[in-house]
Amino acid sequence: MESQNRGRKLGRPKTDDREIPTREAILQVATRLYIENGFQKVSIDDVAKKAGMTKATVYYYFNSKAELFKEAMVALMGRIRQRIIHLMGSDKPLYDRLMDVSIAHL
């Protein structure tokens, strides 16, 4: 088959020179769009276009819009958690660390 001759399985999106993995790129774009426009107004097609890929590629990684939203929010909360851990791990007094966390998330 033609796609097997190119070294990839059928249905698998082609790889490219992205700095971050495709799945992460989709999650970052989706998170931004959901925050800016809300869940109801963002389609899989919107995410795909903004990420510079096809809807099929997005669906390869996420079965539905609801799954994409859930994974985007989980990833966002994970990044927030890591940022809080970083800020709270500094040598500053507790008050200053708490202020840093508050300022970072306002």
Contacts in CASP RR format, 6 or more apart in sequence:
PFRMAT RR
TARGET T0000
AUTHOR 0000-0000-0000
METHOD contacts of the structure
MODEL  1
MESQNRGRKLGRPKTDDREIPTREAILQVATRLYIENGFQKVSIDDVAKK
AGMTKATVYYYFNSKAELFKEAMVALMGRIRQRIIHLMGSDKPLYDRLMD
VSIAHL
1 10 0 8 1.000
3 9 0 8 1.000
3 10 0 8 1.000
3 11 0 8 1.000
4 10 0 8 1.000
6 14 0 8 1.000
8 14 0 8 1.000
8 15 0 8 1.000
11 56 0 8 1.000
11 60 0 8 1.000
12 60 0 8 1.000
13 22 0 8 1.000
13 53 0 8 1.000
13 54 0 8 1.000
13 56 0 8 1.000
13 57 0 8 1.000
13 60 0 8 1.000
15 22 0 8 1.000
18 25 0 8 1.000
20 28 0 8 1.000
22 53 0 8 1.000
22 57 0 8 1.000
22 61 0 8 1.000
23 61 0 8 1.000
25 51 0 8 1.000
25 53 0 8 1.000
26 47 0 8 1.000
26 51 0 8 1.000
26 53 0 8 1.000
26 57 0 8 1.000
26 58 0 8 1.000
26 61 0 8 1.000
26 62 0 8 1.000
26 68 0 8 1.000
27 68 0 8 1.000
27 71 0 8 1.000
27 72 0 8 1.000
27 75 0 8 1.000
29 47 0 8 1.000
29 50 0 8 1.000
29 51 0 8 1.000
30 42 0 8 1.000
30 47 0 8 1.000
30 68 0 8 1.000
30 69 0 8 1.000
30 72 0 8 1.000
31 72 0 8 1.000
31 73 0 8 1.000
31 75 0 8 1.000
31 76 0 8 1.000
32 50 0 8 1.000
33 42 0 8 1.000
33 46 0 8 1.000
33 47 0 8 1.000
33 50 0 8 1.000
34 42 0 8 1.000
34 69 0 8 1.000
34 72 0 8 1.000
34 73 0 8 1.000
39 65 0 8 1.000
39 69 0 8 1.000
42 65 0 8 1.000
43 65 0 8 1.000
44 55 0 8 1.000
44 58 0 8 1.000
44 59 0 8 1.000
44 65 0 8 1.000
44 68 0 8 1.000
45 55 0 8 1.000
47 58 0 8 1.000
47 68 0 8 1.000
48 54 0 8 1.000
48 55 0 8 1.000
48 57 0 8 1.000
48 58 0 8 1.000
51 58 0 8 1.000
58 68 0 8 1.000
62 68 0 8 1.000
62 71 0 8 1.000
80 105 0 8 1.000
83 104 0 8 1.000
83 105 0 8 1.000
84 101 0 8 1.000
87 97 0 8 1.000
87 100 0 8 1.000
87 101 0 8 1.000
87 104 0 8 1.000
88 97 0 8 1.000
88 101 0 8 1.000
89 97 0 8 1.000
90 97 0 8 1.000
90 100 0 8 1.000
92 100 0 8 1.000
END
